[in-house]
């Protein structure tokens, strides 16, 4: 009799504990461990998204929204005071480190707009034109 009560009391507690641990892993960003993608097994990002039941079209939509936000922020900072521009575009004195150079934020803006940075900065000074360009740039790429 005592053993039956013990089994019914302990099992739900263990299941609840394991579920809490899995939730903690998800909250901390350990989706690879939770979905058992670890070790030397090579998995692509698409496989991980598929196992999490996330549609790849939605990730493309999120990327295009992120690019729009980046362009709108660029226009916003270009129209502000010189101190903010200096912080954004400032150069650090000294020699650069070894290895491949990281992509800078301004280089990324130039690639997104398919313009040189000077031309993009001049276009950003006109607010309405910049906003319409930033919104129309990714319109044809969004999934419908």
C-alpha positions as CSV (number, residue, x, y, z in Angstrom):
1,X,0.0,0.0,0.0
2,X,2.8,2.5,0.9
3,X,4.6,1.8,-2.3
4,X,1.6,2.7,-4.5
5,X,1.2,6.1,-2.8
6,X,4.9,6.8,-3.2
7,X,4.8,6.0,-6.9
8,X,1.8,8.2,-7.6
9,X,3.3,11.0,-5.6
10,X,6.8,10.9,-7.1
11,X,6.2,10.4,-10.8
12,X,4.2,13.6,-11.5
13,X,6.9,15.5,-9.5
14,X,9.7,14.1,-11.7
15,X,7.8,14.8,-14.9
16,X,7.1,18.4,-13.7
17,X,10.8,18.8,-12.8
18,X,11.9,17.6,-16.2
19,X,9.5,19.9,-18.0
20,X,10.7,22.8,-15.9
21,X,14.3,22.0,-16.9
22,X,13.4,21.9,-20.6
23,X,11.6,25.2,-20.3
24,X,14.7,26.7,-18.6
25,X,16.8,25.4,-21.6
26,X,14.5,27.0,-24.0
27,X,14.5,30.3,-22.2
28,X,18.3,30.4,-22.0
29,X,18.6,29.8,-25.8
30,X,19.8,26.2,-25.6
31,X,17.4,25.0,-28.3
32,X,20.1,22.8,-29.7
33,X,20.4,20.8,-26.5
34,X,16.7,20.7,-26.1
35,X,16.1,19.4,-29.7
36,X,19.1,17.1,-29.4
37,X,21.3,18.9,-31.9
38,X,24.7,18.6,-30.3
39,X,27.9,16.8,-30.9
40,X,29.5,16.3,-34.3
41,X,26.3,15.9,-36.2
42,X,26.1,18.7,-38.7
43,X,22.7,20.4,-39.0
44,X,21.7,23.3,-41.1
45,X,19.6,26.2,-39.9
46,X,16.7,25.1,-42.0
47,X,16.7,21.7,-40.2
48,X,16.6,23.4,-36.8
49,X,13.8,25.7,-37.9
50,X,11.9,22.8,-39.3
51,X,12.2,20.8,-36.1
52,X,10.9,23.9,-34.2
53,X,8.0,24.1,-36.6
54,X,9.0,27.6,-37.8
55,X,8.2,28.3,-41.5
56,X,11.1,29.5,-43.6
57,X,8.9,32.1,-45.2
58,X,8.4,33.8,-41.9
59,X,12.1,34.0,-41.3
60,X,12.6,35.7,-44.7
61,X,9.8,38.1,-43.7
62,X,11.6,38.8,-40.4
63,X,14.9,39.5,-42.2
64,X,13.3,41.9,-44.6
65,X,11.6,43.7,-41.7
66,X,15.0,43.9,-40.0
67,X,16.6,45.4,-43.1
68,X,13.8,48.0,-43.3
69,X,14.4,49.0,-39.7
70,X,18.1,49.2,-40.3
71,X,17.6,51.6,-43.2
72,X,15.1,53.7,-41.3
73,X,17.5,54.0,-38.4
74,X,20.3,55.0,-40.8
75,X,18.1,57.8,-42.2
76,X,17.1,58.9,-38.7
77,X,20.7,59.2,-37.5
78,X,21.8,61.0,-40.6
79,X,19.3,63.8,-40.0
80,X,20.5,64.3,-36.4
81,X,23.2,66.3,-34.8
82,X,26.9,65.9,-35.7
83,X,27.7,64.2,-32.4
84,X,25.4,61.3,-33.1
85,X,26.8,61.0,-36.6
86,X,30.4,61.0,-35.2
87,X,29.5,58.2,-32.8
88,X,28.0,56.1,-35.6
89,X,30.7,56.7,-38.2
90,X,33.7,57.3,-36.0
91,X,37.0,55.8,-36.7
92,X,39.4,54.5,-34.1
93,X,43.1,55.5,-34.2
94,X,45.8,52.8,-34.4
95,X,46.5,49.7,-36.4
96,X,43.8,47.2,-37.2
97,X,43.8,43.7,-35.9
98,X,44.8,40.6,-37.7
99,X,42.4,38.5,-39.8
100,X,39.5,39.2,-42.0
101,X,37.8,42.6,-41.5
102,X,34.4,42.5,-40.0
103,X,31.6,44.0,-42.1
104,X,30.9,47.5,-40.8
105,X,27.4,48.9,-40.4
106,X,27.9,51.5,-43.1
107,X,29.1,48.9,-45.5
108,X,26.0,46.9,-44.8
109,X,23.8,50.0,-45.6
110,X,25.7,50.5,-48.9
111,X,25.0,46.9,-49.9
112,X,21.3,47.1,-48.9
113,X,20.7,50.2,-50.9
114,X,23.0,49.3,-53.9
115,X,24.4,52.9,-53.6
116,X,27.7,54.4,-52.4
117,X,27.6,55.5,-48.8
118,X,27.8,59.2,-49.8
119,X,24.9,58.9,-52.1
120,X,22.9,57.0,-49.5
121,X,23.7,59.7,-46.9
122,X,22.4,62.4,-49.3
123,X,19.3,60.5,-50.0
124,X,18.7,60.0,-46.3
125,X,18.6,63.7,-45.7
126,X,15.3,63.9,-47.6
127,X,13.0,62.1,-45.2
128,X,10.0,61.2,-47.4
129,X,12.1,60.0,-50.2
130,X,14.2,57.8,-47.9
131,X,11.2,56.3,-46.2
132,X,9.5,55.4,-49.5
133,X,12.8,53.9,-50.9
134,X,13.3,51.9,-47.7
135,X,9.8,50.5,-47.8
136,X,9.8,49.8,-51.6
137,X,13.2,48.2,-51.5
138,X,12.1,44.8,-50.1
139,X,8.4,44.8,-51.3
140,X,8.9,42.4,-54.1
141,X,11.0,40.1,-52.0
142,X,8.3,39.6,-49.3
143,X,6.4,36.4,-49.5
144,X,2.7,36.8,-50.1
